[in-house]
């Protein structure tokens, strides 16, 4: 029973990590777009 619980917890952690990284990547991409957009606007 303990093995199953541990595996389950690990799966949940992995899933959360994946979600977190995707959201973080999206935020970074958005920031880069805004920076590039600002640089373009100043030309």
C-alpha positions, 0 to 999 in steps of 0.5 A, spaced: 500 500 500 505 504 501 509 503 494 502 505 491 501 511 495 509 513 494 508 512 486 502 516 486 505 522 490 511 522 485 506 522 479 502 528 482 509 532 483 511 530 476 504 533 473 505 539 478 512 540 476 510 540 468 504 545 469 509 549 473 514 549 468 509 550 462 506 556 465 513 559 467 515 558 460 509 562 457 510 567 462 518 568 459 515 568 452 510 573 453 516 577 457 520 576 451 515 578 446 513 585 450 521 587 450 522 585 443 515 589 441 518 595 446 524 595 442 521 595 435 516 601 437 522 605 439 526 604 432 
